[in-house]
Amino acid sequence: MLLLRPSLCCPLTSPLLTGCVRALHRGSPRAELFLRRRPPSRLLTRSGSRKSRSQEDEWRTKNKTVLTYITAAGVGMIGLSYAAVPLYRLYCQATGLGGAAVAGHDADQVETMKPVKERIIKVSFNADTHASIQWNFRPQQTEIYVVPGETALAFYRAKNPTDKPIIGISTYNVVPFDAGQYFNKIQCFCFEEQRLNPHEEVDMPVFFYIDPEFDDDPRMARVDTITLSYTFFEAKEGQNLPLPGYD
Protein backbone atom coordinates (compact mmCIF):
# COMPACT_ATOMS: atom_id res chain seq x y z
CA MET A 1 0.00 0.00 0.00
CA LEU A 2 1.18 3.56 -0.93
CA LEU A 3 1.66 5.83 2.06
CA LEU A 4 1.41 9.58 1.73
CA ARG A 5 2.61 11.97 4.36
CA PRO A 6 0.25 14.87 4.91
CA SER A 7 1.61 18.21 3.82
CA LEU A 8 2.54 20.60 6.52
CA CYS A 9 2.17 23.68 4.36
CA CYS A 10 -1.15 22.95 2.69
CA PRO A 11 -3.30 20.82 5.00
CA LEU A 12 -6.46 21.40 2.98
CA THR A 13 -5.05 19.99 -0.17
CA SER A 14 -3.53 16.90 1.42
CA PRO A 15 -6.71 14.77 1.43
CA LEU A 16 -7.36 15.68 -2.22
CA LEU A 17 -3.83 14.74 -3.23
CA THR A 18 -4.05 11.53 -1.22
CA GLY A 19 -7.26 10.57 -3.02
CA CYS A 20 -5.75 11.19 -6.44
CA VAL A 21 -2.75 9.03 -5.65
CA ARG A 22 -4.94 6.22 -4.38
CA ALA A 23 -7.09 6.44 -7.52
CA LEU A 24 -4.03 6.17 -9.71
CA HIS A 25 -2.81 3.20 -7.74
CA ARG A 26 -6.12 1.36 -8.08
CA GLY A 27 -6.37 2.03 -11.86
CA SER A 28 -9.81 3.65 -11.73
CA PRO A 29 -11.48 5.01 -14.89
CA ARG A 30 -11.03 8.52 -13.62
CA ALA A 31 -7.34 7.92 -13.38
CA GLU A 32 -7.21 6.80 -17.00
CA LEU A 33 -9.06 9.93 -18.05
CA PHE A 34 -6.60 11.97 -16.07
CA LEU A 35 -3.68 10.32 -17.84
CA ARG A 36 -5.27 10.75 -21.28
CA ARG A 37 -5.90 14.41 -20.92
CA ARG A 38 -4.58 16.54 -23.78
CA PRO A 39 -1.73 18.95 -23.21
CA PRO A 40 -2.61 22.54 -22.46
CA SER A 41 -4.05 24.48 -25.37
CA ARG A 42 -1.32 27.10 -25.03
CA LEU A 43 1.30 24.53 -26.04
CA LEU A 44 -0.71 23.46 -29.11
CA THR A 45 -1.23 27.07 -30.14
CA ARG A 46 2.47 27.83 -29.89
CA SER A 47 3.39 24.74 -31.92
CA GLY A 48 0.77 25.49 -34.58
CA SER A 49 1.86 29.11 -34.88
CA ARG A 50 5.47 28.04 -35.38
CA LYS A 51 4.45 25.68 -38.19
CA SER A 52 2.26 28.32 -39.87
CA ARG A 53 5.07 30.87 -39.74
CA SER A 54 7.47 28.37 -41.25
CA GLN A 55 5.01 27.60 -44.06
CA GLU A 56 4.40 31.30 -44.71
CA ASP A 57 8.13 31.96 -44.97
CA GLU A 58 8.53 29.04 -47.35
CA TRP A 59 5.67 30.23 -49.54
CA ARG A 60 7.02 33.76 -49.60
CA THR A 61 10.40 32.49 -50.77
CA LYS A 62 8.79 30.40 -53.51
CA ASN A 63 6.60 33.31 -54.64
CA LYS A 64 9.60 35.62 -54.86
CA THR A 65 11.45 33.07 -56.99
CA VAL A 66 8.49 32.58 -59.33
CA LEU A 67 7.98 36.35 -59.61
CA THR A 68 11.65 36.80 -60.50
CA TYR A 69 11.40 34.20 -63.29
CA ILE A 70 8.19 35.76 -64.65
CA THR A 71 9.72 39.25 -64.64
CA ALA A 72 12.85 38.04 -66.42
CA ALA A 73 10.78 36.20 -69.02
CA GLY A 74 8.63 39.29 -69.59
CA VAL A 75 11.66 41.53 -70.09
CA GLY A 76 13.17 38.99 -72.48
CA MET A 77 9.99 38.77 -74.53
CA ILE A 78 9.76 42.56 -74.76
CA GLY A 79 13.37 42.71 -75.96
CA LEU A 80 12.80 40.00 -78.54
CA SER A 81 9.61 41.61 -79.81
CA TYR A 82 11.40 44.95 -80.15
CA ALA A 83 14.30 43.37 -82.06
CA ALA A 84 12.01 41.21 -84.22
CA VAL A 85 10.69 44.19 -86.23
CA PRO A 86 14.00 45.34 -87.79
CA LEU A 87 15.21 41.75 -88.17
CA TYR A 88 12.03 40.77 -90.00
CA ARG A 89 12.35 43.82 -92.25
CA LEU A 90 15.94 42.92 -93.08
CA TYR A 91 14.87 39.40 -93.99
CA CYS A 92 12.05 40.66 -96.17
CA GLN A 93 14.30 43.14 -97.94
CA ALA A 94 16.79 40.36 -98.74
CA THR A 95 14.12 38.05 -100.17
CA GLY A 96 11.48 40.46 -101.50
CA LEU A 97 8.83 39.04 -99.15
CA GLY A 98 6.31 41.16 -97.27
CA GLY A 99 6.54 44.07 -99.69
CA ALA A 100 10.26 44.69 -99.25
CA ALA A 101 12.36 45.71 -102.22
CA VAL A 102 15.27 43.50 -103.22
CA ALA A 103 18.48 45.27 -102.24
CA GLY A 104 20.92 43.31 -104.38
CA HIS A 105 21.19 43.52 -108.17
CA ASP A 106 22.97 41.93 -111.09
CA ALA A 107 25.10 44.43 -113.05
CA ASP A 108 24.95 42.32 -116.21
CA GLN A 109 21.17 42.21 -116.02
CA VAL A 110 20.99 46.00 -115.72
CA GLU A 111 23.09 46.42 -118.85
CA THR A 112 21.25 43.87 -120.97
CA MET A 113 17.62 44.20 -119.82
CA LYS A 114 15.12 45.54 -122.31
CA PRO A 115 12.51 48.10 -121.27
CA VAL A 116 8.84 47.13 -121.65
CA LYS A 117 7.71 50.37 -123.27
CA GLU A 118 4.00 49.53 -123.36
CA ARG A 119 3.79 49.02 -119.59
CA ILE A 120 3.86 52.33 -117.72
CA ILE A 121 3.97 52.24 -113.94
CA LYS A 122 3.56 55.09 -111.48
CA VAL A 123 5.99 54.98 -108.54
CA SER A 124 4.91 57.00 -105.50
CA PHE A 125 7.21 57.96 -102.64
CA ASN A 126 6.52 58.08 -98.93
CA ALA A 127 8.67 59.11 -95.94
CA ASP A 128 8.24 58.40 -92.22
CA THR A 129 10.32 58.94 -89.09
CA HIS A 130 10.31 56.83 -85.93
CA ALA A 131 9.51 58.53 -82.63
CA SER A 132 13.13 58.02 -81.55
CA ILE A 133 14.58 60.44 -84.13
CA GLN A 134 13.98 64.20 -84.39
CA TRP A 135 14.45 64.65 -88.10
CA ASN A 136 12.47 66.27 -90.86
CA PHE A 137 12.31 63.72 -93.66
CA ARG A 138 10.36 63.89 -96.93
CA PRO A 139 10.57 62.88 -100.61
CA GLN A 140 11.65 65.49 -103.16
CA GLN A 141 9.03 64.24 -105.63
CA THR A 142 5.67 62.68 -104.90
CA GLU A 143 5.69 60.36 -107.94
CA ILE A 144 7.46 59.46 -111.18
CA TYR A 145 6.53 57.24 -114.16
CA VAL A 146 8.75 54.37 -115.24
CA VAL A 147 8.56 51.19 -117.32
CA PRO A 148 9.91 47.74 -116.38
CA GLY A 149 13.54 47.33 -117.44
CA GLU A 150 14.33 51.03 -117.18
CA THR A 151 16.43 52.69 -114.47
CA ALA A 152 15.15 55.72 -112.57
CA LEU A 153 16.49 58.22 -110.04
CA ALA A 154 14.61 59.82 -107.14
CA PHE A 155 15.60 61.94 -104.13
CA TYR A 156 14.67 62.27 -100.47
CA ARG A 157 15.61 65.18 -98.21
CA ALA A 158 16.47 64.96 -94.52
CA LYS A 159 17.13 67.77 -92.04
CA ASN A 160 18.28 67.81 -88.44
CA PRO A 161 16.49 70.76 -86.80
CA THR A 162 18.04 70.18 -83.36
CA ASP A 163 21.16 71.66 -81.77
CA LYS A 164 22.97 68.33 -81.53
CA PRO A 165 24.27 65.83 -84.12
CA ILE A 166 22.00 62.86 -84.78
CA ILE A 167 22.79 59.58 -86.53
CA GLY A 168 19.94 57.93 -88.42
CA ILE A 169 19.46 54.67 -90.26
CA SER A 170 16.57 53.71 -92.54
CA THR A 171 14.55 50.74 -93.73
CA TYR A 172 12.10 50.58 -96.62
CA ASN A 173 9.28 48.56 -98.13
CA VAL A 174 7.13 48.42 -101.25
CA VAL A 175 3.36 48.34 -101.72
CA PRO A 176 1.76 46.20 -103.09
CA PHE A 177 3.69 43.49 -101.29
CA ASP A 178 3.95 41.12 -104.26
CA ALA A 179 5.70 43.80 -106.29
CA GLY A 180 8.61 43.95 -103.86
CA GLN A 181 10.44 41.07 -105.52
CA TYR A 182 10.60 43.05 -108.79
CA PHE A 183 11.64 46.37 -107.26
CA ASN A 184 15.47 46.47 -107.35
CA LYS A 185 17.72 49.15 -105.91
CA ILE A 186 21.07 49.93 -107.48
CA GLN A 187 22.00 52.67 -105.03
CA CYS A 188 20.25 54.02 -101.95
CA PHE A 189 20.88 55.39 -98.46
CA CYS A 190 19.28 52.48 -96.61
CA PHE A 191 21.13 50.37 -94.01
CA GLU A 192 23.90 52.94 -93.76
CA GLU A 193 24.37 55.41 -90.93
CA GLN A 194 23.54 58.97 -91.91
CA ARG A 195 25.02 61.58 -89.58
CA LEU A 196 23.52 65.04 -89.68
CA ASN A 197 25.06 67.89 -87.74
CA PRO A 198 22.88 70.49 -86.03
CA HIS A 199 20.57 72.14 -88.58
CA GLU A 200 22.21 70.27 -91.46
CA GLU A 201 20.10 69.34 -94.51
CA VAL A 202 21.02 66.79 -97.19
CA ASP A 203 19.56 65.19 -100.32
CA MET A 204 19.58 61.39 -100.50
CA PRO A 205 19.38 59.67 -103.92
CA VAL A 206 17.61 56.41 -104.75
CA PHE A 207 18.64 54.69 -108.01
CA PHE A 208 16.35 51.79 -108.89
CA TYR A 209 14.62 49.78 -111.61
CA ILE A 210 11.70 47.40 -111.97
CA ASP A 211 12.58 43.95 -113.27
CA PRO A 212 11.17 43.28 -116.78
CA GLU A 213 9.72 40.00 -115.44
CA PHE A 214 7.18 42.19 -113.65
CA ASP A 215 5.23 42.31 -116.90
CA ASP A 216 5.15 38.50 -117.20
CA ASP A 217 3.68 37.89 -113.75
CA PRO A 218 -0.12 37.44 -113.96
CA ARG A 219 -0.42 38.71 -110.37
CA MET A 220 0.93 42.08 -111.56
CA ALA A 221 -1.51 42.38 -114.47
CA ARG A 222 -3.64 45.01 -112.74
CA VAL A 223 -0.86 46.73 -110.82
CA ASP A 224 -0.11 50.16 -112.25
CA THR A 225 1.03 51.97 -109.06
CA ILE A 226 3.89 51.08 -106.71
CA THR A 227 4.66 52.95 -103.49
CA LEU A 228 8.18 53.10 -102.06
CA SER A 229 8.30 53.97 -98.35
CA TYR A 230 11.30 54.83 -96.16
CA THR A 231 11.39 55.01 -92.38
CA PHE A 232 14.27 56.57 -90.44
CA PHE A 233 15.32 55.42 -86.95
CA GLU A 234 17.91 56.91 -84.63
CA ALA A 235 21.07 54.79 -84.47
CA LYS A 236 23.95 54.71 -82.04
CA GLU A 237 27.36 55.63 -83.38
CA GLY A 238 29.18 52.59 -84.68
CA GLN A 239 26.03 50.47 -84.97
CA ASN A 240 25.63 48.48 -88.21
CA LEU A 241 22.60 46.77 -89.68
CA PRO A 242 24.02 44.23 -92.16
CA LEU A 243 21.71 42.97 -94.86
CA PRO A 244 21.98 39.20 -95.48
CA GLY A 245 22.77 38.48 -99.13
CA TYR A 246 23.67 42.06 -100.01
CA ASP A 247 26.51 42.36 -102.47
C-alpha positions in Angstrom: 0.0 0.0 0.0 1.2 3.6 -0.9 1.7 5.8 2.1 1.4 9.6 1.7 2.6 12.0 4.4 0.3 14.9 4.9 1.6 18.2 3.8 2.5 20.6 6.5 2.2 23.7 4.4 -1.2 22.9 2.7 -3.3 20.8 5.0 -6.5 21.4 3.0 -5.0 20.0 -0.2 -3.5 16.9 1.4 -6.7 14.8 1.4 -7.4 15.7 -2.2 -3.8 14.7 -3.2 -4.1 11.5 -1.2 -7.3 10.6 -3.0 -5.7 11.2 -6.4 -2.7 9.0 -5.6 -4.9 6.2 -4.4 -7.1 6.4 -7.5 -4.0 6.2 -9.7 -2.8 3.2 -7.7 -6.1 1.4 -8.1 -6.4 2.0 -11.9 -9.8 3.6 -11.7 -11.5 5.0 -14.9 -11.0 8.5 -13.6 -7.3 7.9 -13.4 -7.2 6.8 -17.0 -9.1 9.9 -18.0 -6.6 12.0 -16.1 -3.7 10.3 -17.8 -5.3 10.7 -21.3 -5.9 14.4 -20.9 -4.6 16.5 -23.8 -1.7 19.0 -23.2 -2.6 22.5 -22.5 -4.0 24.5 -25.4 -1.3 27.1 -25.0 1.3 24.5 -26.0 -0.7 23.5 -29.1 -1.2 27.1 -30.1 2.5 27.8 -29.9 3.4 24.7 -31.9 0.8 25.5 -34.6 1.9 29.1 -34.9 5.5 28.0 -35.4 4.4 25.7 -38.2 2.3 28.3 -39.9 5.1 30.9 -39.7 7.5 28.4 -41.2 5.0 27.6 -44.1 4.4 31.3 -44.7 8.1 32.0 -45.0 8.5 29.0 -47.4 5.7 30.2 -49.5 7.0 33.8 -49.6 10.4 32.5 -50.8 8.8 30.4 -53.5 6.6 33.3 -54.6 9.6 35.6 -54.9 11.5 33.1 -57.0 8.5 32.6 -59.3 8.0 36.3 -59.6 11.6 36.8 -60.5 11.4 34.2 -63.3 8.2 35.8 -64.6 9.7 39.2 -64.6 12.9 38.0 -66.4 10.8 36.2 -69.0 8.6 39.3 -69.6 11.7 41.5 -70.1 13.2 39.0 -72.5 10.0 38.8 -74.5 9.8 42.6 -74.8 13.4 42.7 -76.0 12.8 40.0 -78.5 9.6 41.6 -79.8 11.4 44.9 -80.2 14.3 43.4 -82.1 12.0 41.2 -84.2 10.7 44.2 -86.2 14.0 45.3 -87.8 15.2 41.7 -88.2 12.0 40.8 -90.0 12.4 43.8 -92.2 15.9 42.9 -93.1 14.9 39.4 -94.0 12.1 40.7 -96.2 14.3 43.1 -97.9 16.8 40.4 -98.7 14.1 38.0 -100.2 11.5 40.5 -101.5 8.8 39.0 -99.2 6.3 41.2 -97.3 6.5 44.1 -99.7 10.3 44.7 -99.3 12.4 45.7 -102.2 15.3 43.5 -103.2 18.5 45.3 -102.2 20.9 43.3 -104.4 21.2 43.5 -108.2 23.0 41.9 -111.1 25.1 44.4 -113.0 24.9 42.3 -116.2 21.2 42.2 -116.0 21.0 46.0 -115.7 23.1 46.4 -118.9 21.3 43.9 -121.0 17.6 44.2 -119.8 15.1 45.5 -122.3 12.5 48.1 -121.3 8.8 47.1 -121.7 7.7 50.4 -123.3 4.0 49.5 -123.4 3.8 49.0 -119.6 3.9 52.3 -117.7 4.0 52.2 -113.9 3.6 55.1 -111.5 6.0 55.0 -108.5 4.9 57.0 -105.5 7.2 58.0 -102.6 6.5 58.1 -98.9 8.7 59.1 -95.9 8.2 58.4 -92.2 10.3 58.9 -89.1 10.3 56.8 -85.9 9.5 58.5 -82.6 13.1 58.0 -81.5 14.6 60.4 -84.1 14.0 64.2 -84.4 14.5 64.6 -88.1 12.5 66.3 -90.9 12.3 63.7 -93.7 10.4 63.9 -96.9 10.6 62.9 -100.6 11.6 65.5 -103.2 9.0 64.2 -105.6 5.7 62.7 -104.9 5.7 60.4 -107.9 7.5 59.5 -111.2 6.5 57.2 -114.2 8.7 54.4 -115.2 8.6 51.2 -117.3 9.9 47.7 -116.4 13.5 47.3 -117.4 14.3 51.0 -117.2 16.4 52.7 -114.5 15.2 55.7 -112.6 16.5 58.2 -110.0 14.6 59.8 -107.1 15.6 61.9 -104.1 14.7 62.3 -100.5 15.6 65.2 -98.2 16.5 65.0 -94.5 17.1 67.8 -92.0 18.3 67.8 -88.4 16.5 70.8 -86.8 18.0 70.2 -83.4 21.2 71.7 -81.8 23.0 68.3 -81.5 24.3 65.8 -84.1 22.0 62.9 -84.8 22.8 59.6 -86.5 19.9 57.9 -88.4 19.5 54.7 -90.3 16.6 53.7 -92.5 14.6 50.7 -93.7 12.1 50.6 -96.6 9.3 48.6 -98.1 7.1 48.4 -101.3 3.4 48.3 -101.7 1.8 46.2 -103.1 3.7 43.5 -101.3 3.9 41.1 -104.3 5.7 43.8 -106.3 8.6 43.9 -103.9 10.4 41.1 -105.5 10.6 43.1 -108.8 11.6 46.4 -107.3 15.5 46.5 -107.4 17.7 49.1 -105.9 21.1 49.9 -107.5 22.0 52.7 -105.0 20.3 54.0 -102.0 20.9 55.4 -98.5 19.3 52.5 -96.6 21.1 50.4 -94.0 23.9 52.9 -93.8 24.4 55.4 -90.9 23.5 59.0 -91.9 25.0 61.6 -89.6 23.5 65.0 -89.7 25.1 67.9 -87.7 22.9 70.5 -86.0 20.6 72.1 -88.6 22.2 70.3 -91.5 20.1 69.3 -94.5 21.0 66.8 -97.2 19.6 65.2 -100.3 19.6 61.4 -100.5 19.4 59.7 -103.9 17.6 56.4 -104.8 18.6 54.7 -108.0 16.3 51.8 -108.9 14.6 49.8 -111.6 11.7 47.4 -112.0 12.6 44.0 -113.3 11.2 43.3 -116.8 9.7 40.0 -115.4 7.2 42.2 -113.7 5.2 42.3 -116.9 5.2 38.5 -117.2 3.7 37.9 -113.8 -0.1 37.4 -114.0 -0.4 38.7 -110.4 0.9 42.1 -111.6 -1.5 42.4 -114.5 -3.6 45.0 -112.7 -0.9 46.7 -110.8 -0.1 50.2 -112.2 1.0 52.0 -109.1 3.9 51.1 -106.7 4.7 52.9 -103.5 8.2 53.1 -102.1 8.3 54.0 -98.3 11.3 54.8 -96.2 11.4 55.0 -92.4 14.3 56.6 -90.4 15.3 55.4 -87.0 17.9 56.9 -84.6 21.1 54.8 -84.5 24.0 54.7 -82.0 27.4 55.6 -83.4 29.2 52.6 -84.7 26.0 50.5 -85.0 25.6 48.5 -88.2 22.6 46.8 -89.7 24.0 44.2 -92.2 21.7 43.0 -94.9 22.0 39.2 -95.5 22.8 38.5 -99.1 23.7 42.1 -100.0 26.5 42.4 -102.5 
